[in-house]
Amino acid sequence: MERRTIGAAALEVGAVGLGCMPMSWAYSGSRQRGAESLRTVHAALDRGATLLDTADMYGPFTNELLVGRALKDRRARAFVSTKVGLLVGEQHLVANGRPSYVRRACDASLRRLQTDVIDLYQLHREDPEVPVEETWGAMAELVTAGKVRALGLCAVGAHFRRRPGARPYDGTIRTLERVQQVFPVSAVQAELSVWSPEALEALLPWCGARGVGFLAAMPLGNGFLTGTLTPGEGFERHDMRARHPRFTAEMMAANQPIVVGLRRVAARHSAARGANVTPAQVALAWVLSCGPHVVPVPGAKRECWVAENAGAAGLRLTEGDLAEIAALPPALGSWD
């Protein structure tokens, strides 16, 4: 697989990563199987998808434990990214950016991941009660201590508390500029996909101009862009899509033209290659085309999906393909 670099430290990863969260949290619980998840991680590494993205809150904690088991004999082949700063409550999430908590959380993540160092430690959410410079300073101390190699920041939603007239992610950019004064940002993680392209306006160019890597979260639109979801089929009660306005039967039906467009592009490439190209691979290839510093991190919990996603790294979209995708109707339904 093609390799891409993250940040000024030139940390190398496969062009397509693996989001490990669906293996143990937020998606269909009945389809989460530990043994299959372990095989899925191994399949990703075998195909060059070396960036494994997790977080202490996924589970909580169980996702890091799973990744740790998967890496027991393969740590040298993996680039481990995990996160700190969010706690899971009964019905809500709570930010915690206190330096003392960050230090304890890092040690706990290292134990669960069964590793001596975290390749990329990301601030999951800024704590409104703690100056972000203090949180980031504590994270920088972990780099100095050799527990972490590089730091990253997860962006909040494109329209979260957006000021009138502001661009998407302007608030995130302000935070990034503050923490850059304390310690270099190596990567930013934010949503980027065919149906959620808001990061293209300002956040992605900000990263590109500063040599900051961009981890594209939800590059397959939480599964919608794969074309495998049926409007009205419904989701399990604890699946986050069951409560999301873009995944109502009406909105899924209304957004089908996006999937139809991806299928059309995929069919052309299938005919030219003499091999099957899927809408998911076209969607990931679109994300990869957004810049050499962009690494899509699709979530997956099955080997077959990892193989399909990895195949997108070898798919090159033409100018005509990109123009056709750009002309698709914008997605309907709030994403924030």
Long-range contacts (C-beta under 8 A, 24 or more apart in sequence): 1-47, 1-48, 1-49, 1-310, 1-313, 1-314, 2-313, 2-314, 3-48, 4-213, 4-292, 4-293, 4-294, 4-295, 5-213, 5-293, 6-120, 6-150, 6-186, 6-187, 6-213, 6-215, 6-293, 6-295, 7-150, 7-184, 7-185, 7-186, 7-187, 7-211, 7-212, 7-213, 8-184, 8-186, 8-211, 9-149, 9-150, 9-186, 11-79, 11-119, 11-120, 11-149, 11-150, 11-186, 11-213, 12-79, 13-50, 13-51, 13-79, 13-295, 14-47, 14-48, 14-49, 14-50, 14-51, 14-295, 14-310, 14-313, 15-288, 15-295, 15-313, 16-49, 16-284, 16-288, 16-295, 16-296, 16-297, 16-298, 16-309, 16-310, 16-312, 16-313, 17-49, 17-50, 17-51, 17-52, 17-53, 17-81, 17-215, 17-295, 17-296, 17-297, 17-298, 18-44, 18-49, 18-51, 18-52, 18-53, 18-297, 18-298, 18-299, 18-300, 18-306, 18-309, 19-53, 19-217, 19-297, 19-298, 19-299, 19-300, 20-52, 20-53, 20-54, 20-58, 20-63, 20-66, 20-67, 20-299, 21-53, 21-54, 21-55, 21-58, 21-63, 21-299, 22-299, 22-300, 22-301, 23-63, 23-66, 23-301, 24-58, 24-59, 24-62, 24-63, 24-66, 25-58, 25-59, 25-60, 25-62, 25-63, 26-58, 26-238, 26-239, 26-240, 27-239, 27-240, 27-241, 27-299, 27-301, 28-235, 28-236, 28-239, 29-236, 29-238, 29-239, 30-236, 31-301, 32-301, 33-301, 34-66, 36-301, 36-302, 36-303, 37-66, 37-70, 37-301, 38-66, 38-69, 38-70, 39-303, 40-300, 40-301, 40-302, 40-303, 40-305, 40-306, 41-66, 41-67, 41-70, 41-71, 42-70, 42-74, 43-303, 43-306, 43-307, 44-300, 44-306, 44-310, 45-74, 45-77, 45-78, 47-306, 47-307, 47-310, 48-310, 48-313, 49-306, 49-309, 49-310, 50-77, 50-78, 50-79, 51-79, 51-81, 51-215, 51-295, 51-297, 52-78, 52-79, 52-80, 52-81, 53-81, 53-82, 53-189, 53-215, 53-297, 54-80, 54-81, 54-82, 54-83, 54-113, 55-82, 55-83, 55-84, 55-86, 55-122, 55-124, 56-82, 56-83, 56-84, 56-105, 56-108, 56-109, 56-112, 57-83, 57-86, 57-87, 57-88, 57-93, 57-124, 60-87, 60-88, 61-108, 61-112, 64-109, 64-112, 64-113, 65-112, 67-113, 68-112, 68-113, 68-114, 68-115, 69-114, 71-113, 71-114, 71-115, 72-114, 75-114, 75-115, 79-119, 79-120, 80-113, 80-115, 80-118, 80-119, 80-120, 81-118, 81-119, 81-120, 81-121, 81-122, 81-152, 81-187, 81-215, 82-109, 82-113, 82-118, 82-120, 82-121, 82-122, 83-121, 83-122, 83-123, 83-124, 83-154, 84-109, 84-121, 84-122, 84-123, 84-124, 84-139, 85-123, 85-124, 85-125, 85-126, 85-127, 85-135, 86-124, 86-125, 93-125, 95-124, 95-125, 95-126, 95-127, 95-128, 95-129, 96-127, 97-123, 97-125, 97-126, 97-127, 97-129, 97-130, 97-132, 97-134, 97-135, 98-127, 98-130, 98-135, 99-130, 99-134, 99-135, 99-137, 99-138, 100-138, 102-135, 102-138, 102-139, 102-142, 103-138, 103-141, 103-142, 106-142, 106-147, 106-148, 107-147, 110-147, 116-146, 116-147, 117-146, 117-147, 117-148, 117-149, 118-147, 118-148, 118-149, 119-149, 119-150, 120-148, 120-149, 120-150, 120-151, 120-152, 120-186, 120-187, 121-148, 121-150, 121-151, 121-152, 122-151, 122-152, 122-153, 122-154, 122-187, 122-189, 123-151, 123-152, 123-153, 123-154, 123-179, 124-154, 125-154, 125-156, 126-156, 126-175, 132-175, 132-178, 132-179, 133-178, 133-179, 133-181, 133-182, 136-179, 136-182, 136-183, 137-182, 137-183, 139-183, 140-182, 140-183, 143-183, 150-186, 150-187, 151-183, 151-184, 151-185, 151-186, 152-185, 152-186, 152-187, 152-188, 152-189, 152-213, 152-215, 153-179, 153-185, 153-187, 153-188, 153-189, 154-188, 154-189, 154-190, 154-217, 155-188, 155-189, 155-190, 155-191, 155-199, 155-203, 157-191, 157-335, 157-336, 158-190, 158-191, 158-196, 158-198, 158-199, 158-335, 158-336, 159-198, 159-335, 159-336, 160-336, 167-201, 167-202, 168-198, 168-199, 168-201, 168-202, 168-203, 169-198, 169-199, 169-201, 169-202, 169-203, 170-202, 172-203, 173-202, 173-203, 173-206, 176-206, 176-212, 180-210, 185-210, 185-212, 186-212, 186-213, 187-212, 187-213, 187-214, 187-215, 188-212, 188-213, 188-214, 188-215, 189-214, 189-215, 189-216, 189-217, 189-297, 190-214, 190-215, 190-216, 190-217, 191-216, 191-217, 191-218, 191-335, 192-216, 192-217, 192-218, 192-219, 192-287, 192-290, 192-294, 192-296, 193-218, 193-219, 193-220, 193-221, 193-225, 193-283, 193-286, 193-287, 194-221, 194-225, 194-258, 194-262, 194-283, 194-286, 194-325, 194-328, 195-221, 195-224, 195-225, 195-255, 195-258, 195-330, 195-331, 196-221, 196-331, 196-335, 200-290, 204-290, 204-291, 204-294, 207-293, 208-291, 208-293, 211-293, 212-293, 213-293, 213-294, 213-295, 214-290, 214-291, 214-293, 214-294, 214-295, 215-295, 215-296, 215-297, 216-287, 216-290, 216-294, 216-295, 216-296, 216-297, 217-297, 218-299, 219-283, 219-284, 219-287, 219-296, 219-297, 219-298, 220-280, 220-283, 220-284, 220-298, 220-299, 221-246, 221-283, 221-331, 222-247, 224-252, 224-255, 224-258, 224-259, 225-258, 225-259, 225-262, 225-279, 225-280, 225-283, 226-278, 226-279, 226-280, 226-283, 227-259, 227-262, 227-263, 227-278, 227-279, 227-280, 231-256, 245-333, 245-334, 246-331, 246-332, 246-333, 246-334, 246-335, 248-333, 251-332, 251-333, 254-332, 254-333, 255-331, 255-332, 255-333, 257-328, 257-329, 258-328, 258-329, 258-331, 261-324, 261-325, 261-328, 262-325, 264-324, 265-317, 265-321, 265-324, 265-325, 268-321, 269-315, 277-315, 278-308, 280-308, 280-309, 280-312, 281-308, 281-309, 281-311, 281-312, 281-315, 282-312, 282-315, 282-317, 282-321, 282-325, 283-312, 284-309, 284-312, 284-313, 284-315, 285-312, 285-315, 285-316, 285-317, 286-317, 286-322, 286-325, 288-312, 288-313, 289-317, 289-322
